[in-house]
Amino acid sequence: MTTTFTDETRERARDIIARYPADRSRSALLPLLHLVQAEEGYVSPAGVAFCAEVLGLNKAQVGAVATFYTMYKRKPTGDFLVSVCTNTMCNVLGGQEVYDTLAEHLGVGHDETTADGTITLEHAECLAACDYGPVMTVNYDFFDGVDASTAVGVVDELRAGGRPMPTRGARLCTLKEMAVQLAGFADERDGAVADGGPGEPTLRGLRLAQQHGVSVPGFDPNTPIRSKAEADKAAAEAKAKADAAKPAPVEASAAPVKGGDGASAPTGAAGVAGPAKPAETTEPAKPEAASGSTTRDVKAPDDKSPQVRTAETRQPDASTAVPDAPGTKVPTDGTGTAPAAGDARSAEAAGVAANAPAGDGKPAGDEAGAQERNLTEAKAGTDADGAGPADANETGAQK
């Protein structure tokens, strides 16, 4: 087991950590785990300790993340990780048969590696390619529509040193080379960039939309994506335009006001009989005009208890409830007529008064008067006919 990581790995670790703010360095943990897996082929205890050291974490914190995600292997893994989907869709199409055939052909089970260290086999719950099922991946590159014979042909070529071409994606690389890419570093191999397009099953929805003329209104696929600086500039221009369109505030006129006899008089002077013309004001926009909603604007009832607030939400006053307000319904008496307005506080107080809390460990409604009355009746029945406690109980039950 490797206990000391290479200088290249440590340099790459510094590059990964530098991608994140200084106070958020622990966000680099996921790519760092891929990085140590790229050197050892799995996340060893030494790899956990290395990540904890460079990030200032303890090993328990790193181990909790490394054991949560299945892409981090906790024991030595082969050069090629072969994953066969055995979930519902692929299973119906023959995925389990593919897995069983490979397990028998390679002589290994789930999460086990061949003796030559070339292939590790695993069954996957879902590989997110149901429209290509049954599917198999080799180091997360897809082989679509496989069957038992084609799957065996792929693994035999891998064991012979070949690199079969995936259905979608670039040519295969080893698991360690893939881990470098997952850590955020480019694949420098010739032909590493895939030049193939998506398969027909993926494009089927697009073909149907084009065939039937289905599209998003006003959508232009050629619209360029603006940078943050351009978006901020456009927002500032829109705000300035909106501010310029606002009406100027109405100020008191300093012009003299004519009196009833036509003579001029200072504004506000006593004895001016002429009526002043009211200033024109702009009526504020109604809520429904601005947002399309008719719901009233209600001030948040911060001074109310949670119980009252809940009661008012479920059963608002009939006189003030908005018929189309979300979550509200105006109650009726069965004839379609809304009852008179009520007060949620009064209703709550009446409910509390009618349901006094139990005290002294007695059930609610267990009054002392009722107990005394039962005892008196039981005693009277015993004195009258000499009946015992059982008879008294029967008498009380009959009464």
Secondary structure, DSSP 8 states (H G I E B T S, - for coil): ---S--HHHHHHHHHHHTTS-GGGGGGGHHHHHHHHHHHHSS--HHHHHHHHHHHT--HHHHHHHHTT-TTS-SS---SEEEEEE-SHHHHHTTHHHHHHHHHHHHT--TTEE-TTS-EEEEEES--S-GGG-S-EEETTEEE-S--HHHHHHHHHHHHTT-----SBSS----HHHHHHHHTT----STT-S------HHHHHHHHHHHHHT---TT--TT-----HHHHHHHHHHHHHHHHHHS--------S-EE-TTS-EE-TT-TT--S------------HHHHHS---------TTS-HHHHHHHHHS--TTT--TTSTT------SSS-------HHHHHHHHHHHS----TT--TT--HHHHHHHHHHHHHHHHHH---HHHHHHHHHH-
